[in-house]
Amino acid sequence: MSTDDLHEPDDVDRVDAAAAASVTGAVRGSGEASDDAASAIHDIESLPLAERAPRYQELADRLRSELERSDPSRDPN
C-alpha cells in the first residue's frame, strides 16, 4: 500500500457526515413514520454499544411490520 491509498481522517469524517446527513434527510423527508424512525435511531445511537443491536432489531421488526401493513399488494380484497 502506498501513501496515495491512505485517506486523511478529515476526509473520512466529511464522507461519514455527508452519508449520515443523506440518510437522515431521506428518512425525515418522507413523512411522520419516518420522523419516528429517525427519532428512534437517534435514541438508539445514544445507548451504550452493547445495547444497540437488540434495539435496532426491534426497530427493524417494527418498520417491516408497518411496511407490510401499508403495502397495497398485500390487500386482502
ZIHU-V82399 format. One record per residue. N is the residue number from 1. RES is the residue in one letter. SS is DSSP state (alpha for helix, beta for strand, coil for the rest). Layout:
BEGIN
n=N res=RES ss=SS
n=N res=RES ss=SS
END
This chain:
BEGIN
n=1 res=M ss=coil
n=2 res=S ss=coil
n=3 res=T ss=alpha
n=4 res=D ss=alpha
n=5 res=D ss=alpha
n=6 res=L ss=coil
n=7 res=H ss=coil
n=8 res=E ss=coil
n=9 res=P ss=alpha
n=10 res=D ss=alpha
n=11 res=D ss=alpha
n=12 res=V ss=alpha
n=13 res=D ss=alpha
n=14 res=R ss=alpha
n=15 res=V ss=alpha
n=16 res=D ss=alpha
n=17 res=A ss=alpha
n=18 res=A ss=alpha
n=19 res=A ss=alpha
n=20 res=A ss=alpha
n=21 res=A ss=alpha
n=22 res=S ss=alpha
n=23 res=V ss=alpha
n=24 res=T ss=alpha
n=25 res=G ss=alpha
n=26 res=A ss=alpha
n=27 res=V ss=alpha
n=28 res=R ss=alpha
n=29 res=G ss=coil
n=30 res=S ss=coil
n=31 res=G ss=coil
n=32 res=E ss=alpha
n=33 res=A ss=alpha
n=34 res=S ss=alpha
n=35 res=D ss=alpha
n=36 res=D ss=alpha
n=37 res=A ss=alpha
n=38 res=A ss=alpha
n=39 res=S ss=alpha
n=40 res=A ss=alpha
n=41 res=I ss=alpha
n=42 res=H ss=alpha
n=43 res=D ss=alpha
n=44 res=I ss=alpha
n=45 res=E ss=alpha
n=46 res=S ss=coil
n=47 res=L ss=coil
n=48 res=P ss=coil
n=49 res=L ss=alpha
n=50 res=A ss=alpha
n=51 res=E ss=alpha
n=52 res=R ss=alpha
n=53 res=A ss=alpha
n=54 res=P ss=alpha
n=55 res=R ss=alpha
n=56 res=Y ss=alpha
n=57 res=Q ss=alpha
n=58 res=E ss=alpha
n=59 res=L ss=alpha
n=60 res=A ss=alpha
n=61 res=D ss=alpha
n=62 res=R ss=alpha
n=63 res=L ss=alpha
n=64 res=R ss=alpha
n=65 res=S ss=alpha
n=66 res=E ss=alpha
n=67 res=L ss=alpha
n=68 res=E ss=alpha
n=69 res=R ss=alpha
n=70 res=S ss=alpha
n=71 res=D ss=coil
n=72 res=P ss=alpha
n=73 res=S ss=alpha
n=74 res=R ss=alpha
n=75 res=D ss=coil
n=76 res=P ss=coil
n=77 res=N ss=coil
END
